[in-house]
Amino acid sequence: MDRIGKYDFSYTGFSLRVNDMAKLANTVSGGKDIDFQELGDGKAATGKRRYHVIKKRLATLSRRQVDILASGSLAEQRHIAFLAACKAHLFVRDFTVEVIREKLFLYDHELTEGEYISFVRSKAELHPEMEKLTETTQKKIKQVTFKMLEQAGIIDNVKSKMIQPQLPDENVIRAIAEDNKEWLKVLLMSDLDIENQN
C-alpha cells in the first residue's frame, strides 16, 4: 500500500457523494457521455469540478470495483466509494487506519476532536505540504473528512462521532482482496480476517 508521497487535499469541496460517484461509474461503464449540467445540479462549471474529483477517485479502482460502484447495493456502493476516496486521498486513509481502526480494536468507539488534532500534528512532521495550509483550509479538511466518514457509515454522525464496526459484503471483500487485500483495513477489518482472504 503506497503511503509515501504528498497528501492531496483537493477533496475539501467534495465529500463522499456516493450517488454522484455511482452515477458516474455507471456512465463510464456504459460508455455514455457525461452531462456536466446534471452532475453540477444545473451548473456545468460545478459539474466539471465534481467530475475531475470523481474521475481521480474512479481511476484508483479496479474494473470489478467500478462495476460494484455502478450497480451494487447502497452498502456496497458506500464501501467502494470510501475505498476510492481513501486511495485518492491518503490523508483520509491514514486517519481511518491509524486512528479509527486502532480505536475499534481497543473497544473504544468514541472518536474525539483531540485525536484528530494529535493525528494532524504527527503527520505535519512527515508532510511539509501541510504547513502551507491556511487555517480556513485546515478547518475545511477536518469538516469534510468527518463528513466522509459519516457518509461511509464509518462513524454514526459528525456530532457524536461514534465508530461503527463494518460488515462489508463478500462481493466487496473479494473485489478488494483480489486487487490488494491491505486496502481492507479502510473497512476496519482485523489483520486476521484480512490474512484469511485468498
trRosetta pair geometry for C-beta under 8 A, 3 or more apart (Angstrom, degrees):
i j d omega theta_ij theta_ji phi_ij phi_ji
1 180 6.7 144 -78 147 77 136
1 182 4.4 -132 -42 118 116 141
1 183 6.7 153 -104 -66 117 70
2 5 6.8 15 160 8 108 125
2 90 7.6 -92 106 -94 81 136
3 90 6.3 152 -135 -166 56 133
3 93 7.8 -137 -110 104 86 126
3 94 6.9 104 -145 -83 108 105
5 90 7.2 110 74 11 98 156
6 127 6.8 113 -139 -147 55 101
6 129 5.1 60 -147 -11 107 154
7 89 7.4 44 -169 -166 78 68
7 90 6.0 -121 -114 67 69 92
7 91 4.4 61 -151 -54 123 106
7 123 7.5 57 -48 162 145 129
7 127 5.3 29 -5 -157 112 153
7 129 6.2 -167 45 76 85 125
7 130 6.7 37 41 -65 136 94
8 11 7.6 83 119 -14 86 90
8 88 6.8 -80 76 155 137 70
8 89 5.5 -112 77 -111 90 67
8 90 7.2 86 22 16 84 81
8 91 7.6 -147 52 -2 49 104
9 12 5.9 31 157 -37 89 105
9 89 7.3 87 -99 -142 34 111
9 91 6.7 21 -84 9 79 152
9 133 7.1 46 24 -101 171 125
9 137 7.0 74 134 172 146 112
9 141 5.5 -46 -148 -101 120 117
10 14 8.0 -1 132 35 71 116
10 53 6.5 -164 126 -106 105 95
10 56 7.6 44 82 49 138 168
10 89 7.6 -140 47 -92 73 107
11 14 5.4 -98 -156 69 61 86
11 15 7.5 86 167 -102 101 25
11 53 6.4 117 -106 -151 66 126
11 85 6.9 79 -118 -151 155 97
11 88 7.6 116 -60 107 120 113
11 89 5.1 -36 -12 -75 137 153
11 92 7.5 -10 49 -37 159 132
11 144 6.0 174 123 137 90 140
11 148 7.6 17 150 -63 138 140
12 137 6.5 -66 -101 -152 163 75
12 140 4.4 50 -161 132 117 120
12 141 5.8 -56 -96 -77 103 60
12 144 5.4 -173 -135 2 44 153
13 49 7.1 -34 102 151 137 131
13 53 7.9 -149 75 -55 87 151
13 140 8.0 -5 -63 176 56 132
13 144 7.8 -50 -31 -92 13 149
14 17 6.3 -51 -174 -5 83 134
14 49 7.7 -165 -58 134 127 95
14 50 6.3 154 -114 -119 129 71
14 53 4.6 90 78 115 166 173
14 144 7.5 52 64 -153 34 137
15 144 5.4 -149 -90 -155 78 83
15 147 4.4 -75 -120 113 136 120
15 148 5.2 -162 -165 -71 81 72
15 151 5.9 118 145 -4 120 150
16 21 7.5 -66 161 -10 65 136
16 78 7.6 29 160 -143 145 71
16 81 5.5 85 -178 135 98 123
16 82 6.5 -18 -129 -81 125 71
16 85 6.0 -66 -114 -51 75 152
16 147 7.4 -153 -4 123 89 81
16 148 4.7 128 -50 -134 94 72
16 151 3.9 -167 35 96 135 137
16 152 5.8 -179 -100 -52 156 83
17 20 4.1 -16 158 35 114 118
17 21 5.9 124 104 -23 81 91
17 50 7.4 -107 138 -153 171 114
17 54 7.5 -83 92 -83 126 107
17 81 7.7 -152 78 -167 51 137
17 151 7.8 2 -29 172 29 161
18 21 5.7 -61 -147 39 29 110
18 22 6.1 28 157 -19 67 108
18 74 7.4 73 139 -158 146 76
18 77 5.4 100 -176 131 111 108
18 78 5.5 -29 -109 -93 145 62
18 81 4.6 -132 -112 -8 76 169
18 151 6.5 -171 -23 163 106 111
19 22 5.8 -55 -144 37 29 110
19 23 6.1 32 155 -22 64 107
20 23 5.6 -53 -145 35 30 114
20 24 6.3 24 158 -14 65 107
20 39 6.5 92 -148 -149 106 82
20 50 6.2 -73 175 171 148 131
20 54 6.3 -118 130 -83 101 140
21 24 6.0 -58 -147 40 28 106
21 25 6.2 32 153 -22 64 107
21 54 5.5 -169 -105 -136 69 107
21 57 6.7 -53 -125 93 120 139
21 58 7.3 175 -157 -67 88 94
21 69 6.2 -74 135 -176 100 124
21 77 7.5 151 87 -179 106 99
21 81 4.8 126 74 -117 157 109
21 84 7.0 163 -158 63 142 150
22 25 5.6 -52 -145 35 30 113
22 26 6.3 35 152 -22 63 106
22 69 5.6 -147 -105 164 64 73
22 70 6.3 143 -164 -115 67 28
22 77 5.0 -6 -81 -148 124 135
22 81 7.4 -57 -48 -67 81 120
23 26 5.7 -56 -156 34 29 115
23 27 6.5 29 148 -20 64 106
23 39 7.5 -179 102 -102 131 85
24 27 5.3 -49 -145 35 37 115
24 28 6.1 36 155 -18 68 105
24 34 7.1 21 -128 -119 89 111
24 39 7.1 56 -74 -113 106 125
24 51 7.1 164 -119 -124 140 69
24 54 4.9 78 53 144 165 146
24 55 7.6 -105 163 -67 142 62
24 58 6.8 -117 114 -53 114 143
25 28 5.8 -54 -145 40 29 110
25 29 6.0 31 154 -21 64 110
25 58 6.2 -179 -91 -116 82 121
25 66 5.2 -171 -152 -168 107 77
25 67 7.9 -163 163 -77 117 16
25 69 4.2 173 -74 106 176 109
25 70 4.0 -134 120 -71 103 80
26 29 5.8 -54 -142 37 26 111
26 30 6.1 11 162 -6 63 113
26 70 4.3 139 -77 -150 62 93
26 71 7.1 110 -98 -57 95 75
27 30 6.2 -68 -146 46 23 101
27 32 4.7 -93 -153 66 72 104
27 33 7.7 -67 -171 84 113 21
27 34 5.8 92 148 -93 151 70
28 31 7.7 31 179 -71 29 33
28 58 6.6 116 12 173 168 158
28 66 7.0 -78 90 -174 124 131
28 70 7.8 -125 57 -85 86 124
29 66 6.3 167 -73 137 105 108
29 67 6.5 115 -116 -99 141 63
29 70 4.7 -2 -3 -95 149 166
34 39 6.7 -4 178 -26 99 140
34 47 7.8 160 150 160 105 115
34 51 6.2 80 168 -119 153 134
35 38 4.0 40 108 16 118 115
35 39 6.4 153 90 -15 64 87
35 47 7.4 -83 123 -161 52 152
36 39 5.5 -57 -142 42 34 112
36 40 5.9 15 162 -5 69 115
36 44 4.4 60 110 -148 116 72
36 47 3.3 138 -179 106 66 133
36 48 5.2 11 -145 -55 132 72
36 51 6.4 -57 -111 -32 88 137
37 40 6.3 -72 -146 48 21 97
37 42 6.2 4 -179 -138 81 25
37 43 7.2 150 -138 51 56 9
37 44 5.1 -25 -77 -75 67 78
37 47 5.9 -64 -43 -27 13 156
38 41 8.0 33 -178 -72 30 24
38 47 6.9 80 58 -113 43 136
39 46 7.8 -168 108 107 75 78
39 47 3.7 103 75 -143 95 94
39 50 5.4 -164 153 79 106 129
39 51 5.9 60 130 -61 161 91
40 43 4.2 -99 136 75 120 68
40 44 5.9 175 38 -92 146 9
40 45 6.7 127 -151 64 164 42
40 46 3.3 131 -154 81 110 89
40 47 2.9 -93 -23 -42 103 74
40 48 7.1 -8 -57 3 133 56
40 49 7.5 87 -104 36 113 87
40 50 6.1 180 -85 12 72 124
41 46 6.6 -38 40 98 85 144
41 47 7.9 -177 16 -67 48 86
43 46 4.0 62 89 13 113 113
43 47 6.5 178 93 -15 57 86
44 47 5.3 -55 -148 37 33 119
44 48 6.4 36 154 -23 67 101
45 48 5.8 -50 -151 31 31 111
45 49 6.8 32 150 -18 62 102
46 49 5.7 -54 -153 35 34 112
46 50 6.3 31 151 -16 67 107
47 50 5.8 -56 -147 39 30 110
47 51 6.1 38 152 -28 64 107
48 51 5.4 -49 -145 31 31 118
48 52 6.7 33 156 -22 63 100
49 52 6.1 -55 -157 29 30 109
49 53 7.0 23 151 -12 63 104
50 53 6.0 -59 -154 38 36 107
50 54 6.1 28 154 -14 71 111
51 54 5.9 -61 -144 43 29 107
51 55 5.8 33 157 -26 67 110
52 55 5.7 -48 -139 34 27 115
52 56 6.5 32 156 -22 60 104
53 56 5.8 -55 -155 32 29 112
53 57 6.6 24 150 -15 63 107
54 57 5.7 -58 -152 39 34 110
54 58 6.0 33 153 -20 70 107
55 58 5.8 -53 -142 38 29 110
55 59 6.3 38 154 -29 62 105
56 59 5.8 -52 -153 26 27 117
56 60 7.6 29 149 -23 57 100
56 88 5.2 102 129 -141 97 132
57 60 6.1 -55 -166 22 38 111
57 61 7.5 32 145 -22 65 105
57 81 7.7 28 155 -155 142 60
57 84 3.9 74 173 152 98 113
57 85 6.0 -8 -126 -75 128 49
57 87 7.3 116 -147 67 64 96
57 88 4.5 -78 -97 -23 65 149
58 61 5.8 -58 -162 25 45 115
58 66 6.2 63 -160 -110 94 108
58 69 7.7 -149 -115 81 89 160
58 84 6.5 4 -75 -144 34 142
59 88 7.8 94 57 -92 89 108
60 84 5.5 145 64 -141 114 68
60 87 3.6 152 164 114 148 134
60 88 5.3 -133 -22 -57 143 79
61 65 3.9 -132 -169 93 106 124
61 66 5.0 136 108 -56 129 78
61 69 7.0 -24 -159 -11 172 138
61 80 6.9 51 -121 -176 137 102
61 83 7.2 91 -99 104 97 111
61 84 5.4 -35 -52 -92 110 103
61 87 7.5 159 -61 45 61 156
62 65 4.6 96 51 5 75 104
62 66 7.2 -138 94 -6 40 85
62 175 6.8 -168 64 -180 121 85
62 178 7.5 -123 81 91 175 96
62 179 4.5 -141 -34 -90 136 126
63 66 5.8 -55 -153 34 31 111
63 67 6.5 33 150 -21 64 105
64 67 5.6 -52 -151 33 34 115
64 68 6.7 35 151 -19 65 101
64 175 4.6 -154 120 -132 114 100
64 178 7.2 30 44 67 154 130
64 179 7.8 -153 52 -50 111 109
65 68 5.7 -50 -150 33 34 111
65 69 6.4 36 150 -19 64 106
65 80 5.3 165 -172 -144 87 116
65 83 6.9 -103 -157 91 135 142
65 84 7.6 154 146 -63 128 97
65 175 5.0 141 -78 157 70 123
65 176 7.2 79 -92 -76 117 62
65 179 6.9 -11 -34 -35 126 151
66 69 5.5 -55 -150 38 33 114
66 70 6.2 34 151 -22 66 108
67 70 5.6 -56 -147 36 31 112
67 71 6.4 -31 173 30 66 103
67 72 7.9 94 121 -39 60 93
68 71 7.2 -90 -138 59 21 65
68 72 4.1 25 -175 -42 69 133
68 76 5.2 -111 176 158 105 119
68 77 7.2 -168 139 -83 76 53
68 80 5.1 156 96 -55 112 153
68 171 6.4 159 -113 136 125 111
68 172 6.4 137 -180 -94 159 72
68 175 5.7 -91 -21 -41 144 173
69 72 6.6 -4 -65 18 16 111
69 76 7.9 -140 -81 128 38 87
69 77 5.6 96 -140 -131 52 73
69 80 4.4 -130 -72 107 91 138
69 81 6.3 121 -128 -61 110 73
69 84 7.4 32 -88 -28 149 137
72 75 8.0 -96 140 70 109 59
72 76 3.2 -97 154 95 136 134
72 77 5.2 174 75 -52 101 73
72 80 6.9 115 32 1 148 135
72 169 7.7 -177 -167 50 124 152
72 171 7.0 178 -123 106 120 137
72 172 7.5 80 -153 -71 159 95
73 76 4.7 96 50 8 74 103
73 77 6.9 -138 94 -6 37 89
73 169 7.2 118 40 -46 120 153
74 77 5.6 -54 -144 38 31 113
74 78 6.3 38 154 -25 65 103
75 78 5.7 -50 -150 31 30 115
75 79 6.6 28 154 -17 62 105
75 153 7.7 -18 -131 9 76 161
75 168 8.0 176 149 -128 103 49
75 169 6.5 117 105 -31 113 111
76 79 5.9 -57 -152 36 32 109
76 80 6.3 21 156 -11 67 109
76 169 5.3 -36 -85 27 96 138
76 171 6.4 -13 -120 83 133 118
76 172 5.3 -163 -136 -62 81 114
77 80 6.0 -60 -144 43 30 104
77 81 5.9 32 157 -21 67 110
78 81 5.8 -57 -143 38 25 111
78 82 6.2 23 157 -17 63 109
78 151 7.3 -159 -139 142 101 69
78 152 5.4 142 174 -142 96 52
78 153 5.8 48 154 4 149 114
79 82 5.9 -58 -149 38 27 109
79 83 6.4 34 151 -23 63 105
79 152 7.4 97 -92 -162 37 93
79 166 7.4 116 -105 -167 110 130
79 168 5.2 107 -127 -120 158 104
79 169 7.5 -164 21 21 153 87
79 172 4.9 29 97 -157 145 153
79 187 5.9 24 -147 -102 107 123
80 83 5.3 -46 -146 32 36 117
80 84 6.4 38 153 -20 64 102
80 172 6.5 -131 -55 -130 88 103
80 175 7.5 -18 -97 100 112 142
81 84 5.8 -53 -152 35 31 112
81 85 6.5 32 149 -20 64 105
81 152 7.1 -153 86 -101 96 90
82 85 5.5 -50 -146 35 35 113
82 86 6.3 36 153 -19 66 104
82 148 7.2 132 -119 168 85 96
82 152 3.8 74 -83 -124 133 133
82 154 7.1 142 -144 -39 152 116
82 186 6.5 -179 132 143 100 118
82 187 7.6 117 92 -83 128 77
83 86 5.8 -58 -151 37 29 110
83 87 6.3 26 153 -18 65 108
83 176 6.4 -132 -122 -102 150 118
83 183 6.1 64 -148 162 105 122
83 186 6.0 140 -107 80 62 140
83 187 7.5 -19 -73 -47 96 100
84 87 5.7 -56 -145 37 31 110
84 88 6.1 19 159 -10 66 112
85 88 6.1 -62 -142 44 27 103
85 89 5.8 -27 174 32 66 111
85 92 5.7 -43 136 91 97 160
85 148 5.9 -172 158 -160 161 136
85 152 7.7 -121 40 -67 140 131
86 89 6.8 -74 -121 64 19 72
86 90 7.4 58 177 -110 58 37
86 92 5.3 -121 -103 100 60 102
86 93 3.8 103 -170 -83 91 87
86 96 6.3 -60 -109 28 124 146
86 183 7.4 144 96 -153 129 94
86 186 4.5 -78 -47 -124 177 153
87 90 7.9 2 -161 -75 20 69
87 93 7.0 88 -65 -68 30 134
87 183 7.1 -3 -73 -127 103 130
89 92 4.6 53 101 7 106 112
89 93 7.1 161 94 -12 57 88
90 93 4.9 -50 -146 38 48 119
90 94 5.9 50 155 -23 75 101
91 94 6.0 -53 -147 36 27 109
91 95 6.4 25 155 -16 62 108
91 123 7.3 98 -128 170 87 164
91 141 7.4 -40 127 -172 154 122
91 145 7.4 -85 120 -100 106 127
92 95 6.0 -57 -147 38 28 109
92 96 6.2 28 155 -20 64 111
92 145 5.9 -166 -103 -132 86 91
92 148 6.3 -39 -134 96 136 154
93 96 5.9 -62 -150 37 26 110
93 97 6.1 7 162 -5 66 114
93 186 5.9 -60 -131 -92 76 118
94 97 6.2 -63 -138 46 26 99
94 98 5.3 -2 176 5 68 123
94 119 7.7 155 122 -176 99 115
94 123 6.9 111 115 -97 150 133
95 98 6.6 -58 -115 50 17 93
95 99 5.4 -25 -168 27 58 121
95 100 6.8 54 140 -11 69 102
95 116 7.3 25 -146 -126 126 76
95 119 5.7 85 -115 156 85 155
95 145 6.5 26 62 -174 164 134
96 99 7.4 -36 -85 52 5 82
96 100 5.0 -37 -149 38 46 126
96 101 6.4 58 147 -26 63 98
96 149 7.4 -180 -94 -104 97 104
96 154 6.6 -69 -129 -151 108 157
96 185 7.8 129 114 127 100 82
96 186 5.2 46 110 -138 144 73
96 188 7.7 -105 171 -64 95 79
97 100 7.5 7 -31 51 12 85
97 101 5.1 -11 -145 14 39 136
97 102 7.9 63 151 -27 45 87
97 185 4.7 39 -117 138 111 120
97 186 6.3 -55 -60 -83 94 59
98 101 7.3 45 -12 43 12 100
98 102 6.3 -5 175 -13 33 125
98 119 7.0 136 96 -130 116 113
99 102 6.2 -69 -147 38 14 107
99 103 6.4 11 160 -18 58 111
99 111 7.5 80 139 -132 112 105
99 115 5.7 130 -160 158 126 114
99 116 7.6 96 171 -87 170 50
99 119 5.3 -47 -59 -80 138 138
100 103 5.9 -59 -150 34 28 110
100 104 6.5 30 154 -23 64 106
100 111 6.4 -15 -104 -92 85 129
100 149 7.5 -173 -83 -136 155 132
100 154 6.4 15 175 168 159 119
100 155 7.8 -106 -127 -59 130 96
100 163 5.7 161 -161 -116 92 125
100 188 6.8 -80 123 -92 102 108
101 104 5.7 -53 -152 31 32 115
101 105 6.7 29 153 -17 64 105
101 185 6.0 -13 -96 -179 167 85
101 188 5.0 -169 -109 -122 84 68
102 105 5.9 -57 -154 35 33 110
102 106 6.7 21 151 -10 65 108
103 106 5.7 -67 -153 43 35 105
103 108 4.5 -89 -170 81 86 99
103 109 7.2 142 137 -90 107 21
103 110 8.0 -120 172 58 137 41
103 111 6.7 148 68 -87 169 76
103 115 7.6 13 -65 -152 138 163
103 163 6.2 154 96 -21 117 159
104 107 7.6 34 180 -80 35 25
104 108 7.5 -100 -71 59 21 59
104 109 6.9 55 -108 -98 65 66
104 163 5.4 -129 -80 135 95 145
104 165 6.5 133 -158 -92 126 76
104 188 5.5 26 43 -160 168 122
105 190 6.9 118 -101 -107 110 93
108 163 8.0 62 107 24 55 134
109 162 5.3 24 143 -164 105 80
109 163 4.5 -138 -154 48 66 90
110 160 7.8 -79 -129 165 87 78
110 161 6.8 77 -164 96 58 89
110 162 6.1 -31 -97 -106 59 66
110 163 7.4 -112 -49 1 15 89
111 115 6.2 -108 -163 59 67 138
111 116 7.5 65 165 -46 101 96
111 155 6.1 -71 23 -105 138 131
111 161 4.1 -104 67 153 97 114
111 162 7.4 -173 12 -94 85 15
111 163 5.8 106 -36 -51 104 93
112 115 4.8 105 60 0 81 98
112 116 7.3 -141 102 -1 50 84
112 161 7.2 157 -75 91 26 144
113 116 5.6 -56 -158 35 38 113
113 117 6.3 38 147 -20 70 106
114 117 5.6 -53 -146 37 33 112
114 118 6.3 35 155 -20 66 104
115 118 5.7 -49 -145 36 32 113
115 119 6.3 37 153 -22 63 105
116 119 5.7 -55 -152 34 30 114
116 120 6.4 31 152 -20 65 105
116 142 6.3 89 156 -134 142 106
116 145 7.8 145 -142 93 124 138
116 146 7.9 -34 -96 -64 151 107
117 120 5.7 -53 -148 35 31 112
117 121 6.4 31 153 -18 64 106
118 121 5.8 -56 -149 37 30 111
118 122 6.4 28 155 -19 65 107
119 122 5.9 -58 -150 36 29 109
119 123 6.4 20 156 -13 65 111
120 123 6.0 -63 -148 41 28 106
120 124 6.3 40 153 -36 65 103
120 130 7.4 176 -172 -171 82 143
120 138 7.6 80 -162 -156 149 108
120 142 7.9 -40 -64 -80 142 102
121 124 5.7 -45 -148 19 31 117
121 125 7.7 35 155 -21 57 95
122 125 6.5 -52 -172 21 35 110
122 126 7.7 12 144 1 63 108
123 126 5.7 -67 -157 46 48 103
123 127 5.4 -1 159 18 85 117
123 130 6.4 109 114 -39 93 162
124 127 6.4 -74 -123 62 25 81
124 130 4.5 -119 -115 91 73 136
124 131 6.4 102 -166 -63 101 75
127 130 4.7 73 102 -14 102 109
128 131 5.6 -34 -170 12 58 116
128 132 7.9 55 143 -17 69 96
129 132 5.9 -51 -167 27 48 113
129 133 7.8 64 140 -37 65 92
130 133 5.7 -33 -165 1 49 119
133 137 4.5 -128 -167 90 90 123
133 138 5.1 112 129 -61 123 84
133 141 7.2 -20 -161 -17 150 140
134 137 4.7 96 52 7 78 101
134 138 7.0 -138 95 -6 41 86
135 138 5.6 -52 -148 34 32 114
135 139 6.5 34 153 -20 64 103
136 139 5.9 -55 -153 34 30 111
136 140 6.4 29 150 -19 64 108
137 140 5.5 -56 -148 38 34 113
137 141 6.3 40 152 -25 67 102
138 141 5.7 -49 -148 30 31 113
138 142 6.6 30 153 -16 62 104
139 142 5.8 -56 -154 37 32 111
139 143 6.2 31 151 -20 67 110
140 143 5.6 -54 -144 38 31 113
140 144 6.1 21 161 -11 68 110
141 144 6.3 -61 -142 43 24 102
141 145 6.0 29 157 -24 63 111
142 145 5.8 -56 -144 34 25 113
142 146 6.5 18 161 -11 63 107
143 146 6.4 -64 -155 39 24 104
143 147 6.3 25 150 -21 63 111
143 158 7.9 34 -153 -154 60 145
144 147 5.3 -52 -143 37 35 116
144 148 6.3 43 154 -24 66 101
145 148 5.8 -52 -154 31 28 113
145 149 6.6 28 150 -18 62 105
146 149 5.5 -51 -149 35 36 114
146 150 6.4 38 151 -20 66 103
146 155 7.1 -40 -159 48 76 147
146 158 4.6 93 137 -126 118 96
146 161 6.9 -58 -145 -100 116 106
147 150 5.6 -54 -152 36 33 112
147 151 6.2 29 153 -16 67 108
147 158 6.1 -10 -81 -73 57 133
148 151 5.8 -58 -144 40 30 108
148 152 6.1 24 158 -15 66 110
149 152 5.9 -58 -144 41 27 108
149 154 4.3 -82 -162 67 78 117
149 155 4.6 39 134 11 112 105
149 158 7.9 119 67 -90 98 74
150 153 7.7 37 176 -70 30 26
150 154 7.6 -75 -58 50 21 76
150 155 5.5 -48 -82 74 62 92
150 156 7.4 -12 -128 105 82 24
150 157 5.4 50 -130 -132 123 37
150 158 5.2 -59 -47 -47 143 78
153 164 5.7 -80 162 78 74 146
153 166 7.2 113 107 -105 105 89
154 163 6.9 -34 159 -141 69 70
154 164 6.3 177 180 47 18 92
154 166 7.2 -22 -106 -62 64 114
154 188 7.2 148 -136 -34 91 123
155 158 7.4 93 99 -82 130 39
155 160 8.0 -177 169 87 105 70
155 161 5.0 -30 -165 -148 143 51
155 162 6.2 133 -160 64 78 38
155 163 5.8 -46 -100 -94 73 43
155 164 6.4 162 -117 -2 17 92
156 160 5.9 -15 71 73 119 112
156 161 7.5 -175 44 -118 80 4
156 162 4.5 16 5 56 119 97
156 164 5.9 124 -61 -52 69 112
157 160 5.9 60 60 31 91 86
157 161 7.5 -82 82 -55 48 39
157 162 8.0 26 29 26 65 84
158 161 6.8 18 -158 -69 28 82
163 188 7.8 142 178 -110 113 152
165 188 6.5 -143 -141 110 52 141
166 187 4.7 -129 105 178 157 80
166 188 4.9 132 15 46 112 111
166 189 7.4 -73 74 -55 113 69
168 172 4.5 -110 178 84 108 128
168 173 5.3 133 106 -57 118 86
168 184 7.8 -131 34 -145 155 89
168 187 4.9 6 -42 178 133 152
168 189 7.5 -55 18 -59 123 114
169 172 4.7 93 60 4 82 102
169 173 7.1 -149 95 -6 42 86
170 173 5.5 -53 -147 36 34 114
170 174 6.2 33 156 -19 67 106
171 174 6.1 -55 -148 36 25 108
171 175 6.4 24 154 -19 61 110
172 175 5.8 -57 -146 37 29 111
172 176 6.4 22 157 -13 65 108
172 187 7.6 129 131 -89 125 162
173 176 6.1 -64 -152 40 26 104
173 177 5.9 22 157 -19 67 115
173 184 6.6 42 -138 -115 76 121
173 189 7.9 102 -120 -75 105 153
173 197 6.5 -142 165 -111 103 129
174 177 5.7 -57 -136 40 28 110
174 178 6.1 25 166 -19 65 108
174 197 7.9 -171 -98 -156 48 111
175 178 6.5 -52 -141 34 21 106
175 179 7.0 15 155 -12 55 111
176 179 5.9 -68 -158 40 32 107
176 180 7.4 -60 172 64 67 54
176 181 6.7 96 123 -114 84 46
176 183 5.2 -130 -170 86 109 108
176 184 5.4 132 116 -73 135 77
176 187 7.6 -170 1 -2 173 132
177 180 7.9 -109 -149 87 23 15
177 181 4.2 26 -131 -92 70 94
177 184 6.5 19 -74 -51 79 125
177 194 7.9 -180 -106 -153 100 67
177 197 4.0 -123 -126 159 143 137
177 198 7.3 72 147 66 137 39
179 183 7.0 -17 89 27 109 138
180 183 5.3 81 89 -9 92 106
181 184 5.4 -16 -174 -5 65 117
181 194 5.3 138 153 -171 108 91
181 197 4.9 169 -126 79 136 133
182 185 6.2 -21 172 -4 56 113
182 194 7.3 67 -101 -175 33 141
183 186 5.9 -24 -178 10 66 110
184 187 5.6 -57 -168 42 57 107
184 189 4.4 -28 147 38 105 138
184 193 7.5 -134 138 108 140 98
184 194 4.9 171 71 -108 132 101
184 197 6.9 150 -36 -11 159 156
185 188 7.4 46 -178 -84 43 18
185 189 6.4 -98 -92 53 34 80
185 194 6.9 -4 -60 -75 74 149
189 193 4.7 -116 -177 87 102 125
189 194 5.3 124 114 -58 120 89
190 193 4.7 93 56 9 82 101
190 194 6.9 -147 94 -5 43 87
191 194 5.6 -58 -147 39 31 112
191 195 6.0 36 153 -25 67 107
192 195 5.6 -52 -146 34 29 114
192 196 6.5 28 155 -19 62 107
193 196 5.8 -56 -151 34 31 112
193 197 7.4 43 149 -33 60 95
194 197 5.9 -45 -165 11 39 114
